[in-house]
Amino acid sequence: MIDLHTHPSPWRTSWQAFRQFAHQAWKQDLGILGICEHAPHQNPHVPWRSLYFYEMDRYFQTLEEIRMEFNGELEVLRGLEVSYHPPIVGIIGPLVDRYPVDYVVGSVHFVDGWVIDDPETLTQDPYRDCTPEELADMYLRRLEEAAQSGLFHMMAHIDFIKKCWPAIGRKPKNWLDRIRKAAKVLKETGVTVELNTRGWVLPEVDDSYPSREVLDILYETGVPMTVGSDAHSLDRVGDGVHHAINLLYEIGYRELTVFRKRVPTTIPIEPELLTKSEHYE
């Protein structure tokens, strides 16, 4: 069992949170835990905290100590989540080469001054006069750029924009057609997409990232998949991953992707994993 997307967020608790996350994963028999703290995002529009550059040494040292402590009991993979915007590639790329990174997660949390989960930013120029179709295209073009940048091994919550549907007013009419185009780009670049379980516990979303209809398109296109909880608190480590694996198996997937030293490896979806599913109805 795997969970490749967790955020101990030491600035909210302490650096002990990394060890606590690993212990929680070990208690759940996860097998593989990926910790991918938010890398410095370098965008003043974003209100939330990420790692600072001066914390990078301590981050990877902490992960190495946890890997040693849980060696043979739990595999801890070393990741970074990077909120993509074009200048970040030249900033984060050299950092990835400097540290023992297993994988880099790409995500689109903002498009310039439009912060996806801050509806207030949609009231500003040039976004307030955009149609839902135009906003979706802006978002997915940024997602495609991220995949094509070569920085990322895995893309997270690729339909994160649906948090904006209430603020936008409606779902774009061409949404699935536009997703098909994006899926082809993802396939061409070779990146893996994550089934992110956090949306299931967010009342404003109440769905997986991505949704079933998007997952079907990804499967038809041949895009590889992995699973992550996007846990920002201890109680969510591993949350929903059994259900996510059941869903992927139902769609047709028979393997998941993990990364070691930036090299993708597939692991089979074992039949016994399908008997331990949480249910998010």
Order of alpha helices (4+ residues) and beta strands (2+ residues): beta-alpha-beta-alpha-beta-alpha-beta-beta-beta-alpha-beta-alpha-alpha-beta-alpha-beta-alpha-beta-beta
